[in-house]
Amino acid sequence: DPNEVFEIFEQPPANFDPYSSTPISTASFTTRDVCHKQGLWHCSVHIWIVDTASSSILLQKRSMKKDTFPGRWDISSAGH
């Protein structure tokens, strides 16, 4: 949904460690559409399902109704 609202974060510094650093909120919010059009930093989750025994990765085909990359192959699961 392009109108979903997200919290905006400062761009992380070059030495940002995703395992120990904490993103810094700007205390502002805007829509997903604006975040993506303006390249604003916001939270997201990516989940990769990997079968190491067969060296396989589970992918999904995006709906043709998606506003970004419709009909393309994508990671196992992702979201904001």
C-alpha positions in Angstrom: 0.0 0.0 0.0 1.7 3.2 -1.1 -0.2 5.2 1.6 1.2 3.0 4.5 3.0 5.3 6.9 6.7 4.7 8.0 9.0 6.2 10.5 12.0 8.0 8.9 15.5 7.3 10.1 18.8 9.2 9.6 21.1 7.6 7.0 23.5 5.3 8.9 27.1 6.3 9.1 29.8 4.2 7.2 30.8 2.4 10.4 27.2 1.3 11.2 27.2 -2.2 12.6 23.8 -3.9 12.0 24.4 -6.3 15.0 25.2 -3.6 17.6 24.3 -0.2 16.3 20.8 1.4 16.6 19.2 3.4 13.9 18.5 7.0 14.8 14.9 8.2 14.3 14.2 11.6 12.8 10.9 11.6 14.8 9.1 12.1 11.5 6.8 9.9 9.5 5.7 9.7 5.8 4.1 7.4 3.4 5.8 4.4 1.7 5.3 6.1 -1.6 7.3 9.2 -0.5 9.9 7.1 1.3 10.6 5.2 -1.9 10.4 8.2 -4.3 12.8 10.3 -2.1 15.1 7.5 -1.0 14.4 8.0 2.7 15.7 5.5 5.2 13.0 3.4 6.9 12.7 -0.1 8.5 12.3 -3.2 6.4 12.6 -6.9 6.8 14.0 -9.5 4.4 13.7 -13.2 5.0 15.7 -15.7 2.9 14.7 -19.4 3.1 17.7 -21.5 2.2 17.9 -25.3 1.9 21.6 -25.9 2.3 21.2 -29.6 1.6 20.1 -28.9 -2.0 21.7 -25.5 -2.4 18.3 -24.0 -3.0 16.7 -20.7 -2.2 12.9 -20.3 -2.0 11.7 -17.4 -4.2 8.3 -15.9 -4.8 6.8 -14.3 -7.9 5.4 -10.8 -7.2 1.8 -10.0 -8.0 1.2 -8.1 -11.2 -0.8 -5.7 -9.0 2.3 -4.6 -7.0 3.3 -0.9 -7.5 7.0 -1.8 -7.5 8.6 -4.5 -9.7 5.3 -6.3 -10.6 5.6 -9.8 -11.9 9.3 -10.1 -10.9 10.9 -12.8 -8.9 11.7 -11.8 -5.3 13.2 -13.1 -2.1 11.3 -15.6 0.1 9.6 -12.9 2.1 10.0 -9.2 2.7 8.0 -6.3 4.2 8.0 -3.0 5.9 
